[in-house]
Amino acid sequence: MTERRTRRSQVRVEALAMFLESQRTKLGARGLAVTTRDGQLLAAAGRSPDRLARTASQIHEARTGTRKTMNVATWWLSAGGIEVVLASHGGRLSHDLGSGVKRILTSGC
């Protein structure tokens, strides 16, 4: 099997951040974030990650007062014993993004 990654880290948070940056570029998104369901930011790529995490949490929980979703798409998945929310500012998510996040969170990277 051919190794596709040119950069890697054994530190889970760093690996997740590097993966999100590569996916952000592929998806043409302004930002990507992975948060816990209660809004704790685990890793992000792009500008204003804290704002994206807050908005994603509000959208995911369908709270009132969220400004017309700010062109943010969200998914949730269970990985590594926790439930996380994936958020994309730019409104695009992909199967590769979800699979990669799950792989990183459930393995040693």
N, CA, C and O atoms as a MOPAC input file, in Angstrom:
PM7 MOZYME 1SCF
protein

 N      0.83500 1    -1.17200 1     0.00000 1
 C      0.00000 1     0.00000 1     0.00000 1
 C      0.88800 1     1.24600 1     0.00000 1
 O      1.89000 1     1.28900 1     0.71300 1
 N      0.53700 1     2.23500 1    -0.77300 1
 C      1.30500 1     3.46700 1    -0.88500 1
 C      0.88300 1     4.44600 1     0.19700 1
 O     -0.30900 1     4.66300 1     0.41300 1
 N      1.85300 1     5.03300 1     0.87400 1
 C      1.57900 1     6.04000 1     1.89400 1
 C      1.27400 1     7.36100 1     1.19900 1
 O      2.10900 1     7.88400 1     0.46000 1
 N      0.06400 1     7.91000 1     1.43700 1
 C     -0.34900 1     9.15700 1     0.78800 1
 C      0.05800 1    10.38900 1     1.56900 1
 O      0.20300 1    11.46600 1     0.99100 1
 N      0.24300 1    10.25200 1     2.86200 1
 C      0.54000 1    11.42000 1     3.69300 1
 C      2.01300 1    11.77900 1     3.59600 1
 O      2.88700 1    10.91900 1     3.70400 1
 N      2.27300 1    13.06100 1     3.39000 1
 C      3.66200 1    13.52600 1     3.37900 1
 C      4.05000 1    14.08600 1     4.74400 1
 O      5.23300 1    14.14200 1     5.07900 1
 N      3.06600 1    14.49600 1     5.52400 1
 C      3.29000 1    14.97300 1     6.88400 1
 C      2.44000 1    14.12300 1     7.80400 1
 O      1.30800 1    13.77700 1     7.46400 1
 N      2.96700 1    13.78600 1     8.95600 1
 C      2.19900 1    13.01000 1     9.91700 1
 C      2.65500 1    13.31900 1    11.32100 1
 O      3.74200 1    13.85500 1    11.53700 1
 N      1.81700 1    12.97700 1    12.26600 1
 C      2.13700 1    13.18400 1    13.66700 1
 C      1.55700 1    12.03200 1    14.47200 1
 O      0.48500 1    11.51900 1    14.14900 1
 N      2.25600 1    11.63100 1    15.50400 1
 C      1.74200 1    10.62000 1    16.42000 1
 C      0.86600 1    11.24800 1    17.50900 1
 O      0.22300 1    10.54000 1    18.28400 1
 N      0.84900 1    12.58500 1    17.55800 1
 C      0.00000 1    13.29900 1    18.51600 1
 C     -1.36300 1    13.48100 1    17.85500 1
 O     -1.48400 1    14.13500 1    16.81900 1
 N     -2.37400 1    12.89900 1    18.46300 1
 C     -3.71000 1    12.83300 1    17.85600 1
 C     -4.25300 1    14.20900 1    17.44900 1
 O     -4.78000 1    14.35500 1    16.34600 1
 N     -4.13400 1    15.21000 1    18.31400 1
 C     -4.66700 1    16.54600 1    18.00100 1
 C     -3.92300 1    17.15600 1    16.81500 1
 O     -4.54200 1    17.77100 1    15.94700 1
 N     -2.59500 1    16.99200 1    16.77000 1
 C     -1.81600 1    17.50700 1    15.64300 1
 C     -2.17400 1    16.77300 1    14.35600 1
 O     -2.32400 1    17.39700 1    13.30600 1
 N     -2.31000 1    15.45900 1    14.43300 1
 C     -2.68600 1    14.66700 1    13.25400 1
 C     -4.04700 1    15.11300 1    12.73000 1
 O     -4.24100 1    15.24200 1    11.52100 1
 N     -4.97700 1    15.34500 1    13.63400 1
 C     -6.31000 1    15.78400 1    13.24800 1
 C     -6.25800 1    17.16200 1    12.59200 1
 O     -6.92100 1    17.38600 1    11.57900 1
 N     -5.48400 1    18.08300 1    13.15300 1
 C     -5.36300 1    19.43200 1    12.57400 1
 C     -4.73800 1    19.38700 1    11.17900 1
 O     -5.18900 1    20.09300 1    10.27700 1
 N     -3.70700 1    18.56500 1    10.99400 1
 C     -3.08500 1    18.44900 1     9.66700 1
 C     -4.05800 1    17.84400 1     8.66300 1
 O     -4.13500 1    18.28700 1     7.51600 1
 N     -4.79700 1    16.83500 1     9.09900 1
 C     -5.78000 1    16.22100 1     8.21400 1
 C     -6.87400 1    17.22300 1     7.83200 1
 O     -7.26700 1    17.30400 1     6.66800 1
 N     -7.36100 1    17.98200 1     8.81100 1
 C     -8.39800 1    18.97300 1     8.51400 1
 C     -7.90800 1    20.02100 1     7.52700 1
 O     -8.66100 1    20.44200 1     6.64900 1
 N     -6.65800 1    20.44700 1     7.65800 1
 C     -6.11900 1    21.43600 1     6.70700 1
 C     -6.07200 1    20.86400 1     5.30000 1
 O     -6.41300 1    21.56000 1     4.34400 1
 N     -5.65800 1    19.61600 1     5.15200 1
 C     -5.61300 1    19.02800 1     3.80600 1
 C     -7.02300 1    18.87700 1     3.23300 1
 O     -7.23400 1    19.09900 1     2.04100 1
 N     -7.98000 1    18.50400 1     4.06800 1
 C     -9.35900 1    18.36500 1     3.60300 1
 C     -9.98700 1    19.72900 1     3.30300 1
 O    -10.77800 1    19.85400 1     2.36800 1
 N     -9.64300 1    20.73800 1     4.08300 1
 C    -10.16800 1    22.09600 1     3.84200 1
 C     -9.78300 1    22.55500 1     2.44500 1
 O    -10.59500 1    23.13000 1     1.72000 1
 N     -8.53200 1    22.29200 1     2.07700 1
 C     -8.05400 1    22.66500 1     0.74800 1
 C     -8.80700 1    21.88700 1    -0.32900 1
 O     -9.26000 1    22.47400 1    -1.31100 1
 N     -8.94100 1    20.59100 1    -0.15500 1
 C     -9.64800 1    19.75300 1    -1.14200 1
 C    -11.10000 1    20.17000 1    -1.31600 1
 O    -11.61800 1    20.19000 1    -2.43200 1
 N    -11.75700 1    20.50300 1    -0.20500 1
 C    -13.17300 1    20.85800 1    -0.26000 1
 C    -13.41900 1    22.31700 1    -0.62000 1
 O    -14.55000 1    22.70300 1    -0.91500 1
 N    -12.37300 1    23.12400 1    -0.59900 1
 C    -12.53600 1    24.54800 1    -0.87000 1
 C    -13.33100 1    25.25600 1     0.22900 1
 O    -14.00200 1    26.25600 1    -0.02500 1
 N    -13.24900 1    24.72700 1     1.45100 1
 C    -13.99200 1    25.29900 1     2.57700 1
 C    -13.17300 1    26.41100 1     3.23200 1
 O    -11.94300 1    26.39200 1     3.19300 1
 N    -13.85800 1    27.36800 1     3.82500 1
 C    -13.16300 1    28.43500 1     4.56800 1
 C    -12.59100 1    27.90800 1     5.87100 1
 O    -11.55000 1    28.37300 1     6.33600 1
 N    -13.28200 1    26.92800 1     6.46300 1
 C    -12.81500 1    26.35900 1     7.71400 1
 C    -13.46000 1    25.02200 1     7.98400 1
 O    -14.56700 1    24.74900 1     7.52100 1
 N    -12.76500 1    24.18800 1     8.73600 1
 C    -13.29100 1    22.91200 1     9.21000 1
 C    -13.00000 1    22.82000 1    10.69400 1
 O    -11.98200 1    23.32300 1    11.17100 1
 N    -13.89300 1    22.18000 1    11.41800 1
 C    -13.67900 1    22.00500 1    12.85700 1
 C    -14.25200 1    20.66500 1    13.29700 1
 O    -15.21900 1    20.15700 1    12.72900 1
 N    -13.62500 1    20.11600 1    14.32500 1
 C    -14.13900 1    18.93200 1    15.01300 1
 C    -14.35100 1    19.34000 1    16.45500 1
 O    -13.42200 1    19.79700 1    17.12000 1
 N    -15.57200 1    19.17500 1    16.93900 1
 C    -15.90600 1    19.55000 1    18.30900 1
 C    -16.60500 1    18.38200 1    19.00100 1
 O    -17.10800 1    17.46400 1    18.35200 1
 N    -16.62400 1    18.43700 1    20.31800 1
 C    -17.47700 1    17.51600 1    21.04800 1
 C    -18.90900 1    18.00100 1    20.87000 1
 O    -19.13600 1    19.12300 1    20.41900 1
 N    -19.86300 1    17.16700 1    21.21800 1
 C    -21.26300 1    17.57200 1    21.05600 1
 C    -21.63000 1    18.76200 1    21.94100 1
 O    -22.59000 1    19.47600 1    21.65000 1
 N    -20.87300 1    18.98100 1    23.01900 1
 C    -21.15700 1    20.14500 1    23.86200 1
 C    -20.36700 1    21.38300 1    23.43900 1
 O    -20.36600 1    22.38800 1    24.15000 1
 N    -19.68700 1    21.31900 1    22.27800 1
 C    -19.04000 1    22.48800 1    21.71400 1
 C    -17.56600 1    22.67000 1    22.00300 1
 O    -16.99100 1    23.67900 1    21.59400 1
 N    -16.92500 1    21.72900 1    22.69500 1
 C    -15.48600 1    21.84900 1    22.96500 1
 C    -14.71000 1    21.58700 1    21.67400 1
 O    -14.85600 1    20.52800 1    21.06400 1
 N    -13.90100 1    22.53500 1    21.26500 1
 C    -13.11500 1    22.42400 1    20.04700 1
 C    -11.97000 1    21.43300 1    20.24700 1
 O    -11.16100 1    21.58800 1    21.16200 1
 N    -11.90500 1    20.41400 1    19.38700 1
 C    -10.82100 1    19.43100 1    19.44300 1
 C     -9.71100 1    19.77700 1    18.46200 1
 O     -8.52900 1    19.67200 1    18.79100 1
 N    -10.09100 1    20.19000 1    17.25600 1
 C     -9.10800 1    20.57200 1    16.22700 1
 C     -9.83800 1    21.35400 1    15.14600 1
 O    -11.04900 1    21.22800 1    14.96900 1
 N     -9.06200 1    22.17200 1    14.42300 1
 C     -9.67000 1    22.99500 1    13.37800 1
 C     -8.63700 1    23.39600 1    12.34200 1
 O     -7.43100 1    23.28700 1    12.56300 1
 N     -9.13600 1    23.85900 1    11.21200 1
 C     -8.30600 1    24.42600 1    10.15200 1
 C     -9.07100 1    25.61700 1     9.57700 1
 O    -10.29000 1    25.56700 1     9.41600 1
 N     -8.34900 1    26.67200 1     9.27400 1
 C     -8.98000 1    27.86200 1     8.73000 1
 C     -9.13000 1    28.94100 1     9.78700 1
 O     -8.65900 1    28.80200 1    10.91600 1
 N     -9.79400 1    30.01500 1     9.39600 1
 C     -9.95500 1    31.16000 1    10.29400 1
 C    -11.14100 1    30.98800 1    11.23700 1
 O    -12.08500 1    30.25800 1    10.93600 1
 N    -11.08200 1    31.65200 1    12.35300 1
 C    -12.14900 1    31.72500 1    13.36000 1
 C    -12.65900 1    30.35500 1    13.80600 1
 O    -13.86200 1    30.10100 1    13.76100 1
 N    -11.74800 1    29.46400 1    14.24100 1
 C    -12.20000 1    28.12600 1    14.63400 1
 C    -13.15600 1    28.12400 1    15.83200 1
 O    -14.07000 1    27.30100 1    15.88500 1
 N    -12.96000 1    29.02700 1    16.78600 1
 C    -13.86000 1    29.07000 1    17.94200 1
 C    -15.27000 1    29.47800 1    17.53300 1
 O    -16.25500 1    28.93500 1    18.03400 1
 N    -15.35400 1    30.42900 1    16.62800 1
 C    -16.66300 1    30.87000 1    16.13800 1
 C    -17.34700 1    29.74500 1    15.36900 1
 O    -18.54600 1    29.51900 1    15.53000 1
 N    -16.58900 1    29.04100 1    14.53500 1
 C    -17.15000 1    27.91200 1    13.78400 1
 C    -17.63500 1    26.83500 1    14.74900 1
 O    -18.71100 1    26.27100 1    14.55000 1
 N    -16.86100 1    26.54500 1    15.78600 1
 C    -17.25800 1    25.53300 1    16.77500 1
 C    -18.55700 1    25.93300 1    17.47800 1
 O    -19.44500 1    25.10000 1    17.65700 1
 N    -18.67100 1    27.20500 1    17.87600 1
 C    -19.90400 1    27.67700 1    18.53300 1
 C    -21.09500 1    27.57000 1    17.59600 1
 O    -22.16200 1    27.09300 1    17.98500 1
 N    -20.90800 1    28.01600 1    16.35800 1
 C    -21.99600 1    27.97700 1    15.38400 1
 C    -22.40700 1    26.54300 1    15.10000 1
 O    -23.59700 1    26.24100 1    15.01100 1
 N    -21.43200 1    25.66100 1    14.95800 1
 C    -21.72800 1    24.24800 1    14.69000 1
 C    -22.53700 1    23.64700 1    15.82200 1
 O    -23.48900 1    22.90300 1    15.58300 1
 N    -22.16800 1    23.96200 1    17.04600 1
 C    -22.89000 1    23.44600 1    18.20200 1
 C    -24.32900 1    23.93900 1    18.19300 1
 O    -25.25200 1    23.17100 1    18.46200 1
 N    -24.52000 1    25.20500 1    17.88700 1
 C    -25.87200 1    25.77700 1    17.83200 1
 C    -26.69600 1    25.13700 1    16.71900 1
 O    -27.86500 1    24.80500 1    16.91700 1
 N    -26.08700 1    24.96900 1    15.55700 1
 C    -26.79400 1    24.35200 1    14.43500 1
 C    -27.13900 1    22.91100 1    14.76300 1
 O    -28.27100 1    22.46700 1    14.56900 1
 N    -26.15100 1    22.19300 1    15.26100 1
 C    -26.34800 1    20.78300 1    15.55400 1
 C    -27.45600 1    20.57400 1    16.58900 1
 O    -28.25300 1    19.64300 1    16.47300 1
 N    -27.49900 1    21.42500 1    17.57500 1
 C    -28.52100 1    21.31000 1    18.61600 1
 C    -29.79600 1    22.05300 1    18.24400 1
 O    -30.74500 1    22.08100 1    19.02800 1
 N    -29.83200 1    22.65900 1    17.04800 1
 C    -31.00400 1    23.37700 1    16.52500 1
 C    -31.50500 1    24.44700 1    17.48300 1
 O    -32.70500 1    24.59700 1    17.71200 1
 N    -30.55400 1    25.18100 1    18.03200 1
 C    -30.92500 1    26.27200 1    18.93200 1
 C    -31.44700 1    27.44600 1    18.12400 1
 O    -31.00900 1    27.67500 1    16.99700 1
 N    -32.35900 1    28.17000 1    18.68500 1
 C    -32.88500 1    29.35200 1    18.01800 1
 C    -31.84500 1    30.46700 1    18.08400 1
 O    -30.97700 1    30.47500 1    18.95700 1
 N    -31.94600 1    31.37700 1    17.17500 1
 C    -31.03900 1    32.50800 1    17.16900 1
 C    -29.80300 1    32.29800 1    16.31000 1
 O    -28.98400 1    33.20900 1    16.19000 1
 N    -29.64500 1    31.13100 1    15.71200 1
 C    -28.50700 1    30.90800 1    14.81500 1
 C    -28.78900 1    31.66000 1    13.53100 1
 O    -29.83100 1    31.48000 1    12.90100 1
 N    -27.85200 1    32.49900 1    13.15700 1
 C    -28.03100 1    33.31200 1    11.95200 1
 C    -28.02900 1    32.44900 1    10.70800 1
 O    -26.95300 1    32.09400 1    10.22600 1
 N    -29.12700 1    32.11200 1    10.19200 1
 C    -29.31500 1    31.39800 1     8.92900 1
 C    -28.13500 1    30.50300 1     8.55500 1
 O    -27.72900 1    30.47300 1     7.39300 1
 N    -27.60200 1    29.80100 1     9.49000 1
 C    -26.54100 1    28.79700 1     9.41000 1
 C    -25.20000 1    29.28500 1     8.88200 1
 O    -24.27900 1    28.47500 1     8.77900 1
 N    -25.03700 1    30.54100 1     8.54600 1
 C    -23.73500 1    31.07400 1     8.14100 1
 C    -23.04400 1    30.22900 1     7.07800 1
 O    -21.81600 1    30.24600 1     7.00000 1
 N    -23.78200 1    29.49600 1     6.26500 1
 C    -23.17800 1    28.61300 1     5.26400 1
 C    -22.29700 1    27.55700 1     5.93500 1
 O    -21.19300 1    27.26100 1     5.47900 1
 N    -22.81300 1    27.00500 1     7.02000 1
 C    -22.09600 1    25.97900 1     7.77600 1
 C    -22.87700 1    24.67000 1     7.69600 1
 O    -24.08400 1    24.62700 1     7.93700 1
 N    -22.15900 1    23.61100 1     7.35100 1
 C    -22.74300 1    22.26700 1     7.33800 1
 C    -22.18100 1    21.48600 1     8.51300 1
 O    -21.01900 1    21.66500 1     8.87900 1
 N    -22.99600 1    20.61800 1     9.10800 1
 C    -22.52500 1    19.81300 1    10.23400 1
 C    -22.93000 1    18.35300 1    10.05700 1
 O    -23.94700 1    18.03800 1     9.43800 1
 N    -22.10700 1    17.47800 1    10.61500 1
 C    -22.39300 1    16.04800 1    10.75200 1
 C    -21.97100 1    15.66000 1    12.14900 1
 O    -21.13000 1    16.32900 1    12.74900 1
 N    -22.52800 1    14.61300 1    12.66800 1
 C    -21.99400 1    14.07300 1    13.91400 1
 C    -21.64700 1    12.62400 1    13.67700 1
 O    -22.24800 1    11.94800 1    12.84300 1
 N    -20.66300 1    12.15900 1    14.42700 1
 C    -20.27700 1    10.75500 1    14.36500 1
 C    -19.68600 1    10.33700 1    15.69600 1
 O    -19.24400 1    11.16800 1    16.48900 1
 N    -19.68700 1     9.04400 1    15.92300 1
 C    -19.11300 1     8.49000 1    17.14500 1
 C    -17.76100 1     7.89900 1    16.78800 1
 O    -17.65000 1     7.09600 1    15.86100 1
 N    -16.73300 1     8.30100 1    17.52600 1
 C    -15.37400 1     7.83100 1    17.23900 1
 C    -14.54100 1     7.86200 1    18.51000 1
 O    -14.57500 1     8.83500 1    19.26300 1
 N    -13.80600 1     6.81000 1    18.73800 1
 C    -12.91900 1     6.77900 1    19.89600 1
 C    -13.64100 1     6.91500 1    21.21300 1
 O    -13.08000 1     7.43300 1    22.17900 1
 N    -14.87500 1     6.45800 1    21.26700 1
 C    -15.63800 1     6.51600 1    22.50700 1
 C    -16.31300 1     7.85000 1    22.78600 1
 O    -16.92200 1     8.01700 1    23.84200 1
 N    -16.22100 1     8.80000 1    21.86700 1
 C    -16.89700 1    10.08800 1    22.05100 1
 C    -17.70300 1    10.42000 1    20.80500 1
 O    -17.40500 1     9.94000 1    19.71100 1
 N    -18.71600 1    11.23900 1    20.98100 1
 C    -19.47900 1    11.73600 1    19.84800 1
 C    -18.93600 1    13.10500 1    19.48600 1
 O    -18.77500 1    13.96800 1    20.34900 1
 N    -18.65400 1    13.30100 1    18.20600 1
 C    -18.10100 1    14.56700 1    17.75200 1
 C    -18.97000 1    15.14800 1    16.65100 1
 O    -19.73900 1    14.44500 1    15.99600 1
 N    -18.82400 1    16.44500 1    16.46900 1
 C    -19.50800 1    17.16200 1    15.39500 1
 C    -18.43900 1    17.66000 1    14.43000 1
 O    -17.46800 1    18.29500 1    14.84300 1
 N    -18.61900 1    17.37000 1    13.14500 1
 C    -17.75700 1    17.91500 1    12.10000 1
 C    -18.47300 1    19.12700 1    11.53900 1
 O    -19.67100 1    19.07300 1    11.26200 1
 N    -17.75100 1    20.20800 1    11.37200 1
 C    -18.35300 1    21.42800 1    10.84400 1
 C    -17.51500 1    21.96300 1     9.69800 1
 O    -16.28500 1    21.94300 1     9.74000 1
 N    -18.20800 1    22.44200 1     8.67600 1
 C    -17.54600 1    23.03300 1     7.52300 1
 C    -18.11600 1    24.41400 1     7.26000 1
 O    -19.30900 1    24.55400 1     6.99100 1
 N    -17.26300 1    25.44700 1     7.33600 1
 C    -17.67700 1    26.79400 1     6.93100 1
 C    -17.41100 1    26.87300 1     5.44100 1
 O    -16.26300 1    26.91000 1     4.99900 1
 N    -18.45100 1    26.89800 1     4.70400 1
 C    -18.38500 1    26.79400 1     3.25800 1
 C    -19.40100 1    25.74900 1     2.81700 1
 O    -19.69700 1    25.58900 1     1.63300 1
 N    -19.92000 1    25.04800 1     3.81600 1
 C    -21.03900 1    24.16100 1     3.56700 1
 C    -20.73600 1    22.83100 1     2.92700 1
 O    -21.65700 1    22.14500 1     2.48600 1
 N    -19.45500 1    22.43200 1     2.85800 1
 C    -19.11800 1    21.17700 1     2.20700 1
 C    -18.47300 1    20.21200 1     3.18900 1
 O    -17.58300 1    20.58000 1     3.95600 1
 N    -18.94300 1    18.97200 1     3.14800 1
 C    -18.37400 1    17.86900 1     3.90600 1
 C    -18.21200 1    16.70500 1     2.93900 1
 O    -18.81300 1    16.70300 1     1.86500 1
 N    -17.40800 1    15.71800 1     3.30900 1
 C    -17.23700 1    14.56100 1     2.41800 1
 C    -17.08100 1    13.28400 1     3.23300 1
 O    -16.76100 1    13.31800 1     4.42100 1
 N    -17.31100 1    12.17200 1     2.57600 1
 C    -17.11200 1    10.86900 1     3.19600 1
 C    -15.65600 1    10.72100 1     3.64100 1
 O    -15.39400 1    10.20300 1     4.72600 1
 N    -14.71100 1    11.16900 1     2.81800 1
 C    -13.29200 1    11.08900 1     3.17700 1
 C    -12.99000 1    11.85000 1     4.46100 1
 O    -12.19400 1    11.39900 1     5.28400 1
 N    -13.62300 1    13.00000 1     4.63000 1
 C    -13.42800 1    13.78400 1     5.85800 1
 C    -13.90500 1    12.99400 1     7.07100 1
 O    -13.17100 1    12.85600 1     8.05000 1
 N    -15.11600 1    12.48100 1     7.01200 1
 C    -15.65800 1    11.71300 1     8.13500 1
 C    -14.84300 1    10.46900 1     8.43400 1
 O    -14.57200 1    10.16700 1     9.59600 1
 N    -14.45000 1     9.74700 1     7.39800 1
 C    -13.65400 1     8.52800 1     7.57300 1
 C    -12.29900 1     8.83100 1     8.19700 1
 O    -11.83800 1     8.10600 1     9.07800 1
 N    -11.66400 1     9.90400 1     7.73900 1
 C    -10.35100 1    10.27500 1     8.25900 1
 C    -10.39800 1    10.70500 1     9.71300 1
 O     -9.52900 1    10.33500 1    10.50300 1
 N    -11.40900 1    11.48400 1    10.06800 1
 C    -11.56200 1    11.91900 1    11.45300 1
 C    -11.78300 1    10.69400 1    12.34000 1
 O    -11.17800 1    10.57600 1    13.40600 1
 N    -12.63100 1     9.80700 1    11.90700 1
 C    -12.90700 1     8.59300 1    12.68700 1
 C    -11.63900 1     7.74700 1    12.83000 1
 O    -11.35800 1     7.22800 1    13.91000 1
 N    -10.88600 1     7.60800 1    11.75800 1
 C     -9.64200 1     6.82300 1    11.78900 1
 C     -8.65400 1     7.41200 1    12.80800 1
 O     -8.07200 1     6.68300 1    13.61200 1
 N     -8.47700 1     8.71700 1    12.76400 1
 C     -7.53500 1     9.37300 1    13.67500 1
 C     -7.98500 1     9.25200 1    15.12500 1
 O     -7.16600 1     8.98700 1    16.00500 1
 N     -9.27100 1     9.44200 1    15.38400 1
 C     -9.75500 1     9.39900 1    16.75000 1
 C     -9.79900 1     7.99300 1    17.34300 1
 O     -9.78800 1     7.83500 1    18.56400 1
 N     -9.85000 1     6.98000 1    16.49000 1
 C     -9.94800 1     5.61000 1    17.00300 1
 C     -8.64200 1     4.83000 1    16.94300 1
 O     -8.56400 1     3.69200 1    17.40500 1
 N     -7.62500 1     5.45000 1    16.37500 1
 C     -6.34300 1     4.73400 1    16.25500 1
 C     -5.22300 1     5.53300 1    16.92300 1
 O     -5.45000 1     6.57400 1    17.54000 1
 N     -4.04100 1     5.02100 1    16.78000 1
 C     -2.85600 1     5.72700 1    17.27400 1
 C     -2.35600 1     6.72600 1    16.26300 1
 O     -1.21700 1     7.18100 1    16.36900 1
 N     -3.16500 1     7.08400 1    15.28300 1
 C     -2.89300 1     8.03500 1    14.20200 1
 C     -2.47000 1     7.26900 1    12.98700 1
 O     -2.18800 1     7.86500 1    11.94800 1

